Amino acid sequence: MTKLCDGRVVIITGAGRGIGREHAVMLAEHGAKVVVNDLGGEVDGSGGDPSTAQQVVDEIRSRGGEAIVNGDDVSSWDGSKRMVDMAIETFGGLDAVINNAGILRDRMLANMTEDEWDAVIRVHLKGTFAPSRHAAAYWRERANAGESNDARIINTSSVSGIYGNPGQTNYGAAKAGIAAFTIIAAQELHRYGVTVNAVAPAALTRMTENLGMGRGSEEERTQMHPRWVSPIVVWLASPESAPVTGRVFEASGRVLAVANQWHRGPQVDPVDDPTEVGPLVRKLMSEARPNSDMNGAPVTGPGRPAPY
């Protein structure tokens, strides 16, 4: 088997279970030296069990791979720095950071608490920023010293963020923010030999089994196994992906697709009188493409916003 990531040092956050575990195991199979980060917490972020990450490391080592455990909190500035330093000190460098850690605290907007909002934004959004920032500083220092990088940041967005899903204003806002973070970071870090991409996965895990993904047929459950998400992640972590940056890929056992960024739709000349805006908006709305549903298809049913 061709090993796409042979010798590359990769950090995967939230790698103790689910999609992150699949990433870690598949990357190790392709020759990567893996830092398995996980607090071992519950779906809502509470609690912790360090044995969760250790089990993944033990599995990788039993197959002849190289892996270590990291139990730092990805939303901690200092914890993320320790994680990056651990990879560099243990394996002699760092080639990729896969920001996968996440929690769920779903609630309709009118009932959502401040803590439910803050916790989800902190883990997803700051938990993407902090590891990325410390890794970016490392790669920038190497570039400034005349060394070359072939480095990767791979973030985890969601169709909930790029298309929208009721009951997840906190989660969706964080995931939409991660998509925007990906595009901007790609523009900033290209000069240092770093690409930045994201995946928007759909898979049956602890986080999604209560959202209806686990209620289908056996064939549907097989299609939603998290292993279907990892091939694109492994490829993005490899040297082969060097020309690709600033993109978000949908990935599941049903589809592999690239999500198109926001584009300007229909337009009209501006006016300076509010009473003239209504007809212009009606014209724009009649010509605009409708928003997408969770499958990325235009909404055509009762949920479609009125054309005005």
C-alpha positions as CSV (number, residue, x, y, z in Angstrom):
1,M,0.0,0.0,0.0
2,T,1.2,3.5,-0.9
3,K,1.6,5.4,2.4
4,L,0.5,9.0,1.7
5,C,1.8,10.4,5.0
6,D,4.9,8.4,5.6
7,G,7.0,10.0,8.3
8,R,4.7,13.1,8.7
9,V,3.9,14.3,12.2
10,V,0.2,14.9,12.7
11,I,-1.9,16.2,15.7
12,I,-5.5,15.2,15.8
13,T,-7.7,16.8,18.4
14,G,-10.7,14.9,19.8
15,A,-9.2,11.7,18.5
16,G,-10.4,9.3,21.2
17,R,-13.6,8.3,19.6
18,G,-15.7,8.7,16.5
19,I,-14.4,10.6,13.5
20,G,-11.2,11.6,15.2
21,R,-10.3,8.1,16.1
22,E,-10.8,7.0,12.4
23,H,-8.5,9.9,11.4
24,A,-5.8,8.8,13.8
25,V,-5.9,5.1,12.9
26,M,-6.0,5.7,9.1
27,L,-3.2,8.3,9.3
28,A,-1.1,5.9,11.2
29,E,-1.8,3.2,8.6
30,H,-0.4,5.7,6.1
31,G,2.8,6.2,8.0
32,A,2.0,9.3,10.1
33,K,3.4,9.8,13.6
34,V,0.3,10.7,15.5
35,V,-0.5,12.9,18.5
36,V,-3.9,11.6,19.8
37,N,-5.5,14.5,21.7
38,D,-8.6,13.9,23.7
39,L,-10.0,14.8,27.1
40,G,-12.3,11.8,27.1
41,G,-15.3,13.9,28.0
42,E,-19.0,13.4,27.4
43,V,-20.8,14.7,24.3
44,D,-21.7,18.0,26.1
45,G,-18.0,18.4,27.2
46,S,-18.4,17.4,30.8
47,G,-16.2,14.9,32.6
48,G,-13.1,13.3,31.3
49,D,-11.4,9.9,30.8
50,P,-7.7,9.9,29.8
51,S,-7.9,6.2,28.9
52,T,-10.0,7.1,25.8
53,A,-7.0,8.5,24.0
54,Q,-4.7,5.8,25.4
55,Q,-6.8,3.1,23.8
56,V,-6.3,4.6,20.4
57,V,-2.6,5.0,20.9
58,D,-2.4,1.4,22.1
59,E,-4.3,0.3,19.0
60,I,-1.9,2.2,16.7
61,R,1.2,0.9,18.4
62,S,-0.2,-2.7,18.3
63,R,-0.2,-2.4,14.5
64,G,3.4,-1.1,14.4
65,G,2.6,2.6,14.2
66,E,3.9,5.5,16.3
67,A,1.5,7.5,18.5
68,I,1.4,9.4,21.8
69,V,-1.4,10.7,24.0
70,N,-2.1,14.3,24.7
71,G,-4.7,15.3,27.2
72,D,-4.7,19.1,26.9
73,D,-7.8,21.2,26.5
74,V,-7.8,22.5,22.9
75,S,-9.7,25.7,23.9
76,S,-6.8,26.5,26.4
77,W,-4.1,28.8,25.0
78,D,-1.4,27.2,27.1
79,G,-2.8,23.7,26.6
80,S,-2.7,24.1,22.8
81,K,0.9,25.4,23.0
82,R,1.9,22.3,25.1
83,M,0.3,20.0,22.5
84,V,2.2,21.6,19.6
85,D,5.4,21.5,21.6
86,M,4.9,17.9,22.6
87,A,4.6,16.9,18.9
88,I,7.7,18.8,18.0
89,E,9.8,17.6,21.0
90,T,8.7,13.9,20.6
91,F,8.8,13.5,16.9
92,G,11.2,16.3,15.8
93,G,8.7,18.4,13.9
94,L,5.1,19.1,13.0
95,D,3.5,18.7,9.5
96,A,-0.3,18.8,10.1
97,V,-2.9,19.8,12.7
98,I,-6.3,18.3,12.3
99,N,-8.8,20.3,14.4
100,N,-11.6,17.8,15.1
101,A,-12.6,18.2,18.8
102,G,-16.1,19.3,19.5
103,I,-19.2,19.1,21.7
104,L,-22.9,19.5,21.4
105,R,-25.3,21.5,23.5
106,D,-28.3,21.8,21.2
107,R,-31.2,24.0,22.1
108,M,-33.7,26.2,20.3
109,L,-32.6,29.8,20.3
110,A,-35.3,31.1,22.6
111,N,-34.3,28.5,25.3
112,M,-30.6,28.5,24.9
113,T,-28.5,29.4,27.9
114,E,-25.4,31.6,28.0
115,D,-23.4,28.6,29.1
116,E,-24.7,26.4,26.3
117,W,-23.6,29.1,23.8
118,D,-20.3,29.9,25.4
119,A,-19.2,26.2,25.8
120,V,-19.9,25.3,22.2
121,I,-18.2,28.4,20.8
122,R,-15.2,27.9,23.0
123,V,-14.5,24.3,22.2
124,H,-15.2,24.5,18.4
125,L,-14.1,28.0,17.5
126,K,-11.3,28.8,20.0
127,G,-10.4,25.1,19.9
128,T,-9.7,25.5,16.2
129,F,-7.9,28.9,16.6
130,A,-5.6,28.1,19.5
131,P,-3.8,24.9,18.1
132,S,-3.7,26.5,14.6
133,R,-2.2,29.7,15.9
134,H,0.6,28.0,17.8
135,A,1.3,25.7,14.8
136,A,1.3,28.6,12.4
137,A,3.8,30.5,14.6
138,Y,6.1,27.4,14.5
139,W,5.9,27.2,10.7
140,R,6.4,30.9,10.3
141,E,9.6,30.8,12.4
142,R,10.9,28.0,10.2
143,A,10.1,29.9,7.0
144,N,11.7,33.1,8.4
145,A,14.8,31.0,9.2
146,G,15.0,29.8,5.6
147,E,13.6,26.4,6.1
148,S,10.8,25.0,3.9
149,N,7.4,23.8,5.1
150,D,4.9,21.5,3.4
151,A,2.4,21.8,6.2
152,R,-1.3,21.5,6.7
153,I,-4.2,22.7,8.9
154,I,-7.4,20.7,8.4
155,N,-10.4,22.0,10.2
156,T,-13.8,20.5,10.9
157,S,-16.8,22.5,9.8
158,S,-20.3,21.1,9.4
159,V,-23.3,21.3,7.0
160,S,-25.1,22.7,10.0
161,G,-22.8,25.7,9.7
162,I,-22.6,26.1,6.0
163,Y,-26.2,25.3,5.2
164,G,-28.0,25.6,8.6
165,N,-30.0,23.3,11.0
166,P,-32.6,24.4,13.5
167,G,-31.7,23.9,17.1
168,Q,-28.0,24.5,16.5
169,T,-27.5,28.3,16.5
170,N,-24.4,27.8,18.7
171,Y,-23.0,24.8,16.9
172,G,-23.8,26.2,13.4
173,A,-22.4,29.6,14.2
174,A,-19.1,28.0,15.4
175,K,-18.9,25.8,12.3
176,A,-19.7,28.7,9.9
177,G,-17.0,30.6,11.7
178,I,-14.6,27.7,11.2
179,A,-15.3,27.7,7.4
180,A,-14.5,31.5,7.3
181,F,-11.5,31.0,9.5
182,T,-10.3,28.3,7.0
183,I,-10.6,30.6,4.0
184,I,-8.8,33.5,5.7
185,A,-6.1,31.5,7.3
186,A,-5.3,29.9,3.9
187,Q,-4.7,33.3,2.4
188,E,-2.4,34.3,5.3
189,L,-0.4,31.1,5.7
190,H,0.3,30.3,2.0
191,R,3.5,32.3,2.1
192,Y,4.9,30.0,4.8
193,G,4.2,26.8,2.9
194,V,1.0,26.0,4.8
195,T,-2.3,25.0,3.3
196,V,-5.6,25.3,5.2
197,N,-8.7,23.3,4.3
198,A,-11.8,22.0,6.1
199,V,-14.1,19.1,6.0
200,A,-17.9,19.1,6.7
201,P,-18.5,15.5,7.7
202,A,-21.7,13.5,8.1
203,A,-21.3,10.4,10.2
204,L,-23.0,8.3,12.8
205,T,-21.2,9.0,16.1
206,R,-22.0,9.7,19.8
207,M,-22.7,13.3,18.8
208,T,-25.2,12.5,16.0
209,E,-26.9,9.3,17.1
210,N,-29.7,11.3,18.8
211,L,-30.2,13.5,15.7
212,G,-31.8,10.7,13.7
213,M,-28.7,9.3,11.9
214,G,-28.8,6.0,13.7
215,R,-32.5,5.2,12.9
216,G,-32.1,4.1,9.3
217,S,-31.5,0.7,7.7
218,E,-28.3,-1.3,8.1
219,E,-27.1,-0.1,4.7
220,E,-27.7,3.5,5.7
221,R,-25.9,3.0,9.0
222,T,-22.9,1.5,7.0
223,Q,-22.9,4.6,4.7
224,M,-22.8,6.8,7.8
225,H,-19.8,5.1,9.4
226,P,-17.1,7.7,10.3
227,R,-14.4,5.8,8.3
228,W,-15.9,7.4,5.1
229,V,-14.7,10.9,6.3
230,S,-11.1,10.0,6.9
231,P,-9.8,9.3,3.4
232,I,-10.2,13.0,2.3
233,V,-8.5,14.1,5.6
234,V,-5.6,11.7,5.1
235,W,-5.2,13.0,1.6
236,L,-5.4,16.6,2.7
237,A,-2.7,15.9,5.3
238,S,-0.4,14.4,2.6
239,P,2.1,16.1,0.2
240,E,-0.2,15.3,-2.7
241,S,-2.7,18.0,-1.5
242,A,-0.2,20.9,-1.8
243,P,-2.1,22.8,-4.6
244,V,-5.4,22.7,-2.6
245,T,-6.1,25.4,0.0
246,G,-9.0,27.5,1.3
247,R,-11.6,24.9,0.5
248,V,-14.4,23.1,2.5
249,F,-15.2,19.5,1.5
250,E,-18.3,17.7,2.4
251,A,-17.5,14.1,3.3
252,S,-19.6,11.0,4.2
253,G,-20.4,7.5,2.8
254,R,-22.9,9.2,0.6
255,V,-21.0,12.0,-1.0
256,L,-17.6,13.7,-1.4
257,A,-18.1,17.3,-2.6
258,V,-16.5,20.7,-2.4
259,A,-18.8,23.4,-1.0
260,N,-18.9,26.7,-2.9
261,Q,-18.1,29.8,-1.0
262,W,-20.6,32.7,-0.7
263,H,-20.9,34.4,-4.1
264,R,-22.6,37.7,-4.9
265,G,-26.0,37.1,-6.4
266,P,-28.4,39.4,-8.3
267,Q,-27.7,43.1,-7.9
268,V,-29.2,46.5,-8.6
269,D,-28.0,50.1,-8.4
270,P,-28.1,51.5,-4.8
271,V,-30.6,54.2,-3.8
272,D,-30.5,56.8,-1.0
273,D,-34.2,56.8,-0.2
274,P,-35.5,54.0,2.1
275,T,-39.0,54.2,0.4
276,E,-37.4,53.0,-2.8
277,V,-35.8,49.9,-1.3
278,G,-38.8,47.6,-1.2
279,P,-39.3,47.2,-4.9
280,L,-35.6,46.6,-5.3
281,V,-35.5,43.9,-2.7
282,R,-38.5,42.2,-4.3
283,K,-36.6,42.1,-7.6
284,L,-33.5,40.7,-5.9
285,M,-35.4,38.1,-4.1
286,S,-37.3,37.0,-7.2
287,E,-33.9,36.4,-9.0
288,A,-31.9,35.0,-6.1
289,R,-31.1,31.3,-5.7
290,P,-32.9,29.9,-2.6
291,N,-30.9,28.9,0.5
292,S,-29.8,25.2,0.8
293,D,-31.1,22.5,3.0
294,M,-28.8,20.2,5.0
295,N,-28.0,18.2,1.9
296,G,-26.8,21.3,0.1
297,A,-29.8,21.3,-2.3
298,P,-32.0,24.4,-2.8
299,V,-35.0,24.5,-0.4
300,T,-38.2,24.1,-2.4
301,G,-40.7,23.2,0.3
302,P,-42.5,25.1,3.1
303,G,-39.1,25.9,4.7
304,R,-38.0,28.0,1.7
305,P,-37.8,31.7,2.6
306,A,-40.6,33.7,0.9
307,P,-39.6,35.4,-2.4
308,Y,-41.0,38.6,-0.9
